[in-house]
Amino acid sequence: MEICRASIESCNQTACPVCSSVLLALAKGTGEVLESENFTITEYGIEIKAKKLGGVREWM
């Protein structure tokens, strides 16, 4: 959280280690390619809005 709070003003959804790890875990768990739409820091943590783009069959 401190890493994100320190750079939230300049965050343009570039892959930071924290958000990348979360998105990778979600992609591996769902078996789908994800596209990040929005990152926000709320009072309870980091909120990442992402949408599913499909699985291996759609992208191969």
N, CA, C, O and CB atoms as a CASP TS submission, in Angstrom:
PFRMAT TS
TARGET T0000
AUTHOR 0000-0000-0000
METHOD Language model
MODEL 1
PARENT N/A
ATOM      1  N   MET     1       0.812  -1.203   0.000  1.00  0.00           N
ATOM      2  CA  MET     1       0.000   0.000   0.000  1.00  0.00           C
ATOM      3  C   MET     1       0.846   1.253   0.000  1.00  0.00           C
ATOM      4  O   MET     1       0.489   2.224  -0.667  1.00  0.00           O
ATOM      5  CB  MET     1      -0.918   0.006   1.186  1.00  0.00           C
ATOM      6  N   GLU     2       1.945   1.269   0.717  1.00  0.00           N
ATOM      7  CA  GLU     2       2.775   2.473   0.774  1.00  0.00           C
ATOM      8  C   GLU     2       3.389   2.789  -0.581  1.00  0.00           C
ATOM      9  O   GLU     2       3.525   3.958  -0.945  1.00  0.00           O
ATOM     10  CB  GLU     2       3.876   2.309   1.816  1.00  0.00           C
ATOM     11  N   ILE     3       3.760   1.756  -1.329  1.00  0.00           N
ATOM     12  CA  ILE     3       4.312   1.983  -2.675  1.00  0.00           C
ATOM     13  C   ILE     3       3.279   2.672  -3.541  1.00  0.00           C
ATOM     14  O   ILE     3       3.594   3.631  -4.246  1.00  0.00           O
ATOM     15  CB  ILE     3       4.759   0.650  -3.330  1.00  0.00           C
ATOM     16  N   CYS     4       2.037   2.188  -3.493  1.00  0.00           N
ATOM     17  CA  CYS     4       0.981   2.782  -4.315  1.00  0.00           C
ATOM     18  C   CYS     4       0.629   4.193  -3.847  1.00  0.00           C
ATOM     19  O   CYS     4       0.428   5.087  -4.670  1.00  0.00           O
ATOM     20  CB  CYS     4      -0.265   1.901  -4.288  1.00  0.00           C
ATOM     21  N   ARG     5       0.553   4.394  -2.550  1.00  0.00           N
ATOM     22  CA  ARG     5       0.215   5.726  -2.037  1.00  0.00           C
ATOM     23  C   ARG     5       1.268   6.754  -2.401  1.00  0.00           C
ATOM     24  O   ARG     5       0.951   7.923  -2.621  1.00  0.00           O
ATOM     25  CB  ARG     5       0.043   5.683  -0.528  1.00  0.00           C
ATOM     26  N   ALA     6       2.525   6.322  -2.465  1.00  0.00           N
ATOM     27  CA  ALA     6       3.599   7.261  -2.779  1.00  0.00           C
ATOM     28  C   ALA     6       3.547   7.706  -4.234  1.00  0.00           C
ATOM     29  O   ALA     6       3.995   8.805  -4.560  1.00  0.00           O
ATOM     30  CB  ALA     6       4.953   6.633  -2.477  1.00  0.00           C
ATOM     31  N   SER     7       3.008   6.872  -5.107  1.00  0.00           N
ATOM     32  CA  SER     7       3.039   7.213  -6.536  1.00  0.00           C
ATOM     33  C   SER     7       1.656   7.266  -7.171  1.00  0.00           C
ATOM     34  O   SER     7       1.557   7.184  -8.395  1.00  0.00           O
ATOM     35  CB  SER     7       3.885   6.215  -7.280  1.00  0.00           C
ATOM     36  N   ILE     8       0.580   7.401  -6.389  1.00  0.00           N
ATOM     37  CA  ILE     8      -0.773   7.384  -6.941  1.00  0.00           C
ATOM     38  C   ILE     8      -1.033   8.556  -7.885  1.00  0.00           C
ATOM     39  O   ILE     8      -1.798   8.421  -8.840  1.00  0.00           O
ATOM     40  CB  ILE     8      -1.786   7.402  -5.817  1.00  0.00           C
ATOM     41  N   GLU     9      -0.409   9.698  -7.628  1.00  0.00           N
ATOM     42  CA  GLU     9      -0.640  10.841  -8.510  1.00  0.00           C
ATOM     43  C   GLU     9      -0.082  10.593  -9.906  1.00  0.00           C
ATOM     44  O   GLU     9      -0.632  11.084 -10.892  1.00  0.00           O
ATOM     45  CB  GLU     9      -0.016  12.100  -7.918  1.00  0.00           C
ATOM     46  N   SER    10       0.997   9.841  -9.994  1.00  0.00           N
ATOM     47  CA  SER    10       1.604   9.592 -11.303  1.00  0.00           C
ATOM     48  C   SER    10       1.244   8.212 -11.848  1.00  0.00           C
ATOM     49  O   SER    10       1.808   7.791 -12.858  1.00  0.00           O
ATOM     50  CB  SER    10       3.117   9.730 -11.212  1.00  0.00           C
ATOM     51  N   CYS    11       0.320   7.496 -11.203  1.00  0.00           N
ATOM     52  CA  CYS    11      -0.056   6.159 -11.664  1.00  0.00           C
ATOM     53  C   CYS    11      -0.924   6.281 -12.913  1.00  0.00           C
ATOM     54  O   CYS    11      -2.015   6.850 -12.880  1.00  0.00           O
ATOM     55  CB  CYS    11      -0.807   5.373 -10.546  1.00  0.00           C
ATOM     56  N   ASN    12      -0.419   5.740 -13.998  1.00  0.00           N
ATOM     57  CA  ASN    12      -1.195   5.744 -15.238  1.00  0.00           C
ATOM     58  C   ASN    12      -1.476   4.308 -15.672  1.00  0.00           C
ATOM     59  O   ASN    12      -1.509   4.003 -16.865  1.00  0.00           O
ATOM     60  CB  ASN    12      -0.446   6.516 -16.358  1.00  0.00           C
ATOM     61  N   GLN    13      -1.676   3.439 -14.699  1.00  0.00           N
ATOM     62  CA  GLN    13      -1.968   2.030 -14.897  1.00  0.00           C
ATOM     63  C   GLN    13      -0.801   1.283 -15.516  1.00  0.00           C
ATOM     64  O   GLN    13      -0.986   0.230 -16.127  1.00  0.00           O
ATOM     65  CB  GLN    13      -3.185   1.874 -15.760  1.00  0.00           C
ATOM     66  N   THR    14       0.391   1.820 -15.362  1.00  0.00           N
ATOM     67  CA  THR    14       1.584   1.081 -15.756  1.00  0.00           C
ATOM     68  C   THR    14       1.779  -0.030 -14.746  1.00  0.00           C
ATOM     69  O   THR    14       1.454   0.124 -13.569  1.00  0.00           O
ATOM     70  CB  THR    14       2.846   2.008 -15.838  1.00  0.00           C
ATOM     71  N   ALA    15       2.300  -1.128 -15.200  1.00  0.00           N
ATOM     72  CA  ALA    15       2.374  -2.317 -14.358  1.00  0.00           C
ATOM     73  C   ALA    15       3.325  -2.135 -13.174  1.00  0.00           C
ATOM     74  O   ALA    15       4.533  -2.326 -13.313  1.00  0.00           O
ATOM     75  CB  ALA    15       2.813  -3.507 -15.187  1.00  0.00           C
ATOM     76  N   CYS    16       2.790  -1.770 -12.023  1.00  0.00           N
ATOM     77  CA  CYS    16       3.596  -1.731 -10.803  1.00  0.00           C
ATOM     78  C   CYS    16       3.597  -3.144 -10.220  1.00  0.00           C
ATOM     79  O   CYS    16       2.715  -3.936 -10.553  1.00  0.00           O
ATOM     80  CB  CYS    16       3.035  -0.671  -9.761  1.00  0.00           C
ATOM     81  N   PRO    17       4.544  -3.478  -9.375  1.00  0.00           N
ATOM     82  CA  PRO    17       4.635  -4.850  -8.855  1.00  0.00           C
ATOM     83  C   PRO    17       3.389  -5.314  -8.095  1.00  0.00           C
ATOM     84  O   PRO    17       2.996  -6.474  -8.210  1.00  0.00           O
ATOM     85  CB  PRO    17       5.827  -4.960  -7.950  1.00  0.00           C
ATOM     86  N   VAL    18       2.771  -4.430  -7.328  1.00  0.00           N
ATOM     87  CA  VAL    18       1.607  -4.821  -6.531  1.00  0.00           C
ATOM     88  C   VAL    18       0.423  -5.141  -7.432  1.00  0.00           C
ATOM     89  O   VAL    18      -0.165  -6.218  -7.328  1.00  0.00           O
ATOM     90  CB  VAL    18       1.232  -3.708  -5.539  1.00  0.00           C
ATOM     91  N   CYS    19       0.074  -4.224  -8.305  1.00  0.00           N
ATOM     92  CA  CYS    19      -1.086  -4.423  -9.176  1.00  0.00           C
ATOM     93  C   CYS    19      -0.836  -5.530 -10.190  1.00  0.00           C
ATOM     94  O   CYS    19      -1.757  -6.277 -10.519  1.00  0.00           O
ATOM     95  CB  CYS    19      -1.435  -3.124  -9.900  1.00  0.00           C
ATOM     96  N   SER    20       0.373  -5.651 -10.686  1.00  0.00           N
ATOM     97  CA  SER    20       0.708  -6.719 -11.622  1.00  0.00           C
ATOM     98  C   SER    20       0.537  -8.086 -10.988  1.00  0.00           C
ATOM     99  O   SER    20       0.036  -9.010 -11.629  1.00  0.00           O
ATOM    100  CB  SER    20       2.132  -6.557 -12.125  1.00  0.00           C
ATOM    101  N   SER    21       0.945  -8.224  -9.741  1.00  0.00           N
ATOM    102  CA  SER    21       0.808  -9.497  -9.047  1.00  0.00           C
ATOM    103  C   SER    21      -0.658  -9.885  -8.868  1.00  0.00           C
ATOM    104  O   SER    21      -1.029 -11.046  -9.047  1.00  0.00           O
ATOM    105  CB  SER    21       1.499  -9.432  -7.694  1.00  0.00           C
ATOM    106  N   VAL    22      -1.470  -8.922  -8.520  1.00  0.00           N
ATOM    107  CA  VAL    22      -2.899  -9.187  -8.338  1.00  0.00           C
ATOM    108  C   VAL    22      -3.530  -9.583  -9.670  1.00  0.00           C
ATOM    109  O   VAL    22      -4.279 -10.558  -9.737  1.00  0.00           O
ATOM    110  CB  VAL    22      -3.616  -7.947  -7.748  1.00  0.00           C
ATOM    111  N   LEU    23      -3.231  -8.834 -10.726  1.00  0.00           N
ATOM    112  CA  LEU    23      -3.806  -9.147 -12.039  1.00  0.00           C
ATOM    113  C   LEU    23      -3.318 -10.496 -12.570  1.00  0.00           C
ATOM    114  O   LEU    23      -4.094 -11.233 -13.178  1.00  0.00           O
ATOM    115  CB  LEU    23      -3.460  -8.044 -13.039  1.00  0.00           C
ATOM    116  N   LEU    24      -2.065 -10.821 -12.352  1.00  0.00           N
ATOM    117  CA  LEU    24      -1.538 -12.113 -12.775  1.00  0.00           C
ATOM    118  C   LEU    24      -2.250 -13.253 -12.052  1.00  0.00           C
ATOM    119  O   LEU    24      -2.615 -14.250 -12.675  1.00  0.00           O
ATOM    120  CB  LEU    24      -0.029 -12.184 -12.520  1.00  0.00           C
ATOM    121  N   ALA    25      -2.449 -13.112 -10.746  1.00  0.00           N
ATOM    122  CA  ALA    25      -3.142 -14.145  -9.985  1.00  0.00           C
ATOM    123  C   ALA    25      -4.578 -14.325 -10.478  1.00  0.00           C
ATOM    124  O   ALA    25      -5.062 -15.451 -10.592  1.00  0.00           O
ATOM    125  CB  ALA    25      -3.137 -13.797  -8.495  1.00  0.00           C
ATOM    126  N   LEU    26      -5.246 -13.228 -10.764  1.00  0.00           N
ATOM    127  CA  LEU    26      -6.616 -13.315 -11.277  1.00  0.00           C
ATOM    128  C   LEU    26      -6.659 -13.959 -12.665  1.00  0.00           C
ATOM    129  O   LEU    26      -7.537 -14.776 -12.943  1.00  0.00           O
ATOM    130  CB  LEU    26      -7.247 -11.922 -11.330  1.00  0.00           C
ATOM    131  N   ALA    27      -5.722 -13.595 -13.526  1.00  0.00           N
ATOM    132  CA  ALA    27      -5.676 -14.167 -14.874  1.00  0.00           C
ATOM    133  C   ALA    27      -5.397 -15.668 -14.820  1.00  0.00           C
ATOM    134  O   ALA    27      -6.036 -16.445 -15.529  1.00  0.00           O
ATOM    135  CB  ALA    27      -4.602 -13.461 -15.722  1.00  0.00           C
ATOM    136  N   LYS    28      -4.456 -16.071 -13.990  1.00  0.00           N
ATOM    137  CA  LYS    28      -4.144 -17.496 -13.862  1.00  0.00           C
ATOM    138  C   LYS    28      -5.307 -18.263 -13.243  1.00  0.00           C
ATOM    139  O   LYS    28      -5.600 -19.387 -13.651  1.00  0.00           O
ATOM    140  CB  LYS    28      -2.881 -17.691 -13.018  1.00  0.00           C
ATOM    141  N   GLY    29      -5.958 -17.669 -12.275  1.00  0.00           N
ATOM    142  CA  GLY    29      -7.075 -18.329 -11.610  1.00  0.00           C
ATOM    143  C   GLY    29      -8.295 -18.501 -12.501  1.00  0.00           C
ATOM    144  O   GLY    29      -8.990 -19.513 -12.418  1.00  0.00           O
ATOM    145  N   THR    30      -8.557 -17.514 -13.352  1.00  0.00           N
ATOM    146  CA  THR    30      -9.719 -17.582 -14.228  1.00  0.00           C
ATOM    147  C   THR    30      -9.396 -18.222 -15.570  1.00  0.00           C
ATOM    148  O   THR    30     -10.300 -18.668 -16.277  1.00  0.00           O
ATOM    149  CB  THR    30     -10.281 -16.200 -14.447  1.00  0.00           C
ATOM    150  N   GLY    31      -8.107 -18.274 -15.930  1.00  0.00           N
ATOM    151  CA  GLY    31      -7.718 -18.819 -17.229  1.00  0.00           C
ATOM    152  C   GLY    31      -8.071 -17.901 -18.384  1.00  0.00           C
ATOM    153  O   GLY    31      -8.252 -18.362 -19.510  1.00  0.00           O
ATOM    154  N   GLU    32      -8.171 -16.611 -18.119  1.00  0.00           N
ATOM    155  CA  GLU    32      -8.540 -15.636 -19.144  1.00  0.00           C
ATOM    156  C   GLU    32      -7.563 -14.468 -19.167  1.00  0.00           C
ATOM    157  O   GLU    32      -6.903 -14.165 -18.173  1.00  0.00           O
ATOM    158  CB  GLU    32      -9.962 -15.125 -18.907  1.00  0.00           C
ATOM    159  N   VAL    33      -7.489 -13.824 -20.320  1.00  0.00           N
ATOM    160  CA  VAL    33      -6.694 -12.607 -20.465  1.00  0.00           C
ATOM    161  C   VAL    33      -7.508 -11.467 -19.859  1.00  0.00           C
ATOM    162  O   VAL    33      -8.713 -11.370 -20.092  1.00  0.00           O
ATOM    163  CB  VAL    33      -6.328 -12.320 -21.980  1.00  0.00           C
ATOM    164  N   LEU    34      -6.853 -10.607 -19.084  1.00  0.00           N
ATOM    165  CA  LEU    34      -7.532  -9.492 -18.437  1.00  0.00           C
ATOM    166  C   LEU    34      -6.998  -8.166 -18.953  1.00  0.00           C
ATOM    167  O   LEU    34      -5.822  -8.046 -19.295  1.00  0.00           O
ATOM    168  CB  LEU    34      -7.370  -9.573 -16.919  1.00  0.00           C
ATOM    169  N   GLU    35      -7.873  -7.179 -19.006  1.00  0.00           N
ATOM    170  CA  GLU    35      -7.472  -5.811 -19.346  1.00  0.00           C
ATOM    171  C   GLU    35      -7.824  -4.918 -18.166  1.00  0.00           C
ATOM    172  O   GLU    35      -8.975  -4.887 -17.729  1.00  0.00           O
ATOM    173  CB  GLU    35      -8.172  -5.311 -20.666  1.00  0.00           C
ATOM    174  N   SER    36      -6.844  -4.199 -17.652  1.00  0.00           N
ATOM    175  CA  SER    36      -7.119  -3.292 -16.535  1.00  0.00           C
ATOM    176  C   SER    36      -7.811  -2.047 -17.057  1.00  0.00           C
ATOM    177  O   SER    36      -7.445  -1.502 -18.098  1.00  0.00           O
ATOM    178  CB  SER    36      -5.815  -2.916 -15.786  1.00  0.00           C
ATOM    179  N   GLU    37      -8.814  -1.608 -16.319  1.00  0.00           N
ATOM    180  CA  GLU    37      -9.571  -0.417 -16.709  1.00  0.00           C
ATOM    181  C   GLU    37      -9.338   0.747 -15.763  1.00  0.00           C
ATOM    182  O   GLU    37      -9.284   1.898 -16.194  1.00  0.00           O
ATOM    183  CB  GLU    37     -11.048  -0.733 -16.768  1.00  0.00           C
ATOM    184  N   ASN    38      -9.198   0.450 -14.453  1.00  0.00           N
ATOM    185  CA  ASN    38      -9.078   1.538 -13.485  1.00  0.00           C
ATOM    186  C   ASN    38      -8.430   1.032 -12.206  1.00  0.00           C
ATOM    187  O   ASN    38      -8.703  -0.084 -11.763  1.00  0.00           O
ATOM    188  CB  ASN    38     -10.456   2.155 -13.182  1.00  0.00           C
ATOM    189  N   PHE    39      -7.572   1.854 -11.614  1.00  0.00           N
ATOM    190  CA  PHE    39      -6.948   1.572 -10.324  1.00  0.00           C
ATOM    191  C   PHE    39      -7.294   2.714  -9.376  1.00  0.00           C
ATOM    192  O   PHE    39      -7.101   3.881  -9.714  1.00  0.00           O
ATOM    193  CB  PHE    39      -5.393   1.400 -10.461  1.00  0.00           C
ATOM    194  N   THR    40      -7.801   2.388  -8.199  1.00  0.00           N
ATOM    195  CA  THR    40      -8.070   3.408  -7.191  1.00  0.00           C
ATOM    196  C   THR    40      -7.671   2.880  -5.814  1.00  0.00           C
ATOM    197  O   THR    40      -7.714   1.675  -5.564  1.00  0.00           O
ATOM    198  CB  THR    40      -9.568   3.823  -7.209  1.00  0.00           C
ATOM    199  N   ILE    41      -7.290   3.781  -4.940  1.00  0.00           N
ATOM    200  CA  ILE    41      -7.007   3.427  -3.561  1.00  0.00           C
ATOM    201  C   ILE    41      -8.188   3.900  -2.726  1.00  0.00           C
ATOM    202  O   ILE    41      -8.533   5.081  -2.730  1.00  0.00           O
ATOM    203  CB  ILE    41      -5.656   4.056  -3.064  1.00  0.00           C
ATOM    204  N   THR    42      -8.796   2.970  -2.016  1.00  0.00           N
ATOM    205  CA  THR    42      -9.939   3.290  -1.173  1.00  0.00           C
ATOM    206  C   THR    42      -9.510   3.189   0.283  1.00  0.00           C
ATOM    207  O   THR    42      -8.347   2.913   0.578  1.00  0.00           O
ATOM    208  CB  THR    42     -11.141   2.345  -1.469  1.00  0.00           C
ATOM    209  N   GLU    43     -10.445   3.412   1.183  1.00  0.00           N
ATOM    210  CA  GLU    43     -10.109   3.355   2.610  1.00  0.00           C
ATOM    211  C   GLU    43      -9.796   1.938   3.073  1.00  0.00           C
ATOM    212  O   GLU    43      -9.181   1.760   4.125  1.00  0.00           O
ATOM    213  CB  GLU    43     -11.250   3.921   3.437  1.00  0.00           C
ATOM    214  N   TYR    44     -10.206   0.930   2.314  1.00  0.00           N
ATOM    215  CA  TYR    44      -9.958  -0.450   2.722  1.00  0.00           C
ATOM    216  C   TYR    44      -8.887  -1.148   1.888  1.00  0.00           C
ATOM    217  O   TYR    44      -8.556  -2.298   2.180  1.00  0.00           O
ATOM    218  CB  TYR    44     -11.232  -1.232   2.643  1.00  0.00           C
ATOM    219  N   GLY    45      -8.337  -0.505   0.870  1.00  0.00           N
ATOM    220  CA  GLY    45      -7.272  -1.120   0.069  1.00  0.00           C
ATOM    221  C   GLY    45      -7.244  -0.605  -1.353  1.00  0.00           C
ATOM    222  O   GLY    45      -7.752   0.478  -1.644  1.00  0.00           O
ATOM    223  N   ILE    46      -6.651  -1.379  -2.228  1.00  0.00           N
ATOM    224  CA  ILE    46      -6.534  -1.028  -3.635  1.00  0.00           C
ATOM    225  C   ILE    46      -7.686  -1.666  -4.389  1.00  0.00           C
ATOM    226  O   ILE    46      -7.962  -2.852  -4.211  1.00  0.00           O
ATOM    227  CB  ILE    46      -5.169  -1.480  -4.219  1.00  0.00           C
ATOM    228  N   GLU    47      -8.363  -0.891  -5.232  1.00  0.00           N
ATOM    229  CA  GLU    47      -9.461  -1.409  -6.027  1.00  0.00           C
ATOM    230  C   GLU    47      -9.033  -1.401  -7.491  1.00  0.00           C
ATOM    231  O   GLU    47      -8.655  -0.361  -8.029  1.00  0.00           O
ATOM    232  CB  GLU    47     -10.762  -0.572  -5.812  1.00  0.00           C
ATOM    233  N   ILE    48      -9.094  -2.553  -8.122  1.00  0.00           N
ATOM    234  CA  ILE    48      -8.703  -2.686  -9.524  1.00  0.00           C
ATOM    235  C   ILE    48      -9.928  -3.118 -10.304  1.00  0.00           C
ATOM    236  O   ILE    48     -10.547  -4.134  -9.987  1.00  0.00           O
ATOM    237  CB  ILE    48      -7.527  -3.705  -9.705  1.00  0.00           C
ATOM    238  N   LYS    49     -10.278  -2.350 -11.322  1.00  0.00           N
ATOM    239  CA  LYS    49     -11.380  -2.729 -12.199  1.00  0.00           C
ATOM    240  C   LYS    49     -10.761  -3.313 -13.463  1.00  0.00           C
ATOM    241  O   LYS    49      -9.963  -2.657 -14.132  1.00  0.00           O
ATOM    242  CB  LYS    49     -12.322  -1.501 -12.525  1.00  0.00           C
ATOM    243  N   ALA    50     -11.134  -4.554 -13.786  1.00  0.00           N
ATOM    244  CA  ALA    50     -10.591  -5.224 -14.960  1.00  0.00           C
ATOM    245  C   ALA    50     -11.716  -5.945 -15.677  1.00  0.00           C
ATOM    246  O   ALA    50     -12.739  -6.275 -15.079  1.00  0.00           O
ATOM    247  CB  ALA    50      -9.460  -6.212 -14.571  1.00  0.00           C
ATOM    248  N   LYS    51     -11.517  -6.186 -16.966  1.00  0.00           N
ATOM    249  CA  LYS    51     -12.521  -6.954 -17.695  1.00  0.00           C
ATOM    250  C   LYS    51     -11.861  -8.152 -18.357  1.00  0.00           C
ATOM    251  O   LYS    51     -10.698  -8.106 -18.757  1.00  0.00           O
ATOM    252  CB  LYS    51     -13.235  -6.076 -18.746  1.00  0.00           C
ATOM    253  N   LYS    52     -12.627  -9.216 -18.460  1.00  0.00           N
ATOM    254  CA  LYS    52     -12.148 -10.439 -19.083  1.00  0.00           C
ATOM    255  C   LYS    52     -12.211 -10.281 -20.599  1.00  0.00           C
ATOM    256  O   LYS    52     -13.197  -9.785 -21.143  1.00  0.00           O
ATOM    257  CB  LYS    52     -12.978 -11.666 -18.617  1.00  0.00           C
ATOM    258  N   LEU    53     -11.150 -10.708 -21.267  1.00  0.00           N
ATOM    259  CA  LEU    53     -11.112 -10.620 -22.725  1.00  0.00           C
ATOM    260  C   LEU    53     -11.217 -11.983 -23.404  1.00  0.00           C
ATOM    261  O   LEU    53     -11.223 -12.065 -24.632  1.00  0.00           O
ATOM    262  CB  LEU    53      -9.840  -9.938 -23.162  1.00  0.00           C
ATOM    263  N   GLY    54     -11.299 -13.025 -22.632  1.00  0.00           N
ATOM    264  CA  GLY    54     -11.430 -14.359 -23.195  1.00  0.00           C
ATOM    265  C   GLY    54     -10.260 -15.235 -22.808  1.00  0.00           C
ATOM    266  O   GLY    54      -9.272 -14.776 -22.236  1.00  0.00           O
ATOM    267  N   GLY    55     -10.395 -16.495 -23.133  1.00  0.00           N
ATOM    268  CA  GLY    55      -9.368 -17.465 -22.798  1.00  0.00           C
ATOM    269  C   GLY    55      -8.425 -17.735 -23.949  1.00  0.00           C
ATOM    270  O   GLY    55      -8.320 -16.947 -24.889  1.00  0.00           O
ATOM    271  N   VAL    56      -7.743 -18.860 -23.858  1.00  0.00           N
ATOM    272  CA  VAL    56      -6.729 -19.229 -24.849  1.00  0.00           C
ATOM    273  C   VAL    56      -7.341 -19.378 -26.240  1.00  0.00           C
ATOM    274  O   VAL    56      -6.734 -18.958 -27.225  1.00  0.00           O
ATOM    275  CB  VAL    56      -6.035 -20.532 -24.441  1.00  0.00           C
ATOM    276  N   ARG    57      -8.510 -19.959 -26.333  1.00  0.00           N
ATOM    277  CA  ARG    57      -9.143 -20.191 -27.643  1.00  0.00           C
ATOM    278  C   ARG    57      -9.405 -18.889 -28.407  1.00  0.00           C
ATOM    279  O   ARG    57      -9.294 -18.856 -29.632  1.00  0.00           O
ATOM    280  CB  ARG    57     -10.459 -20.946 -27.459  1.00  0.00           C
ATOM    281  N   GLU    58      -9.749 -17.828 -27.693  1.00  0.00           N
ATOM    282  CA  GLU    58     -10.018 -16.547 -28.364  1.00  0.00           C
ATOM    283  C   GLU    58      -8.735 -15.855 -28.825  1.00  0.00           C
ATOM    284  O   GLU    58      -8.761 -15.058 -29.763  1.00  0.00           O
ATOM    285  CB  GLU    58     -10.791 -15.619 -27.429  1.00  0.00           C
ATOM    286  N   TRP    59      -7.616 -16.158 -28.169  1.00  0.00           N
ATOM    287  CA  TRP    59      -6.374 -15.441 -28.443  1.00  0.00           C
ATOM    288  C   TRP    59      -5.334 -16.243 -29.214  1.00  0.00           C
ATOM    289  O   TRP    59      -4.272 -15.709 -29.533  1.00  0.00           O
ATOM    290  CB  TRP    59      -5.781 -14.992 -27.169  1.00  0.00           C
ATOM    291  N   MET    60      -5.605 -17.497 -29.521  1.00  0.00           N
ATOM    292  CA  MET    60      -4.643 -18.310 -30.265  1.00  0.00           C
ATOM    293  C   MET    60      -5.111 -18.561 -31.677  1.00  0.00           C
ATOM    294  O   MET    60      -4.422 -19.231 -32.446  1.00  0.00           O
ATOM    295  CB  MET    60      -4.405 -19.631 -29.562  1.00  0.00           C
TER
END
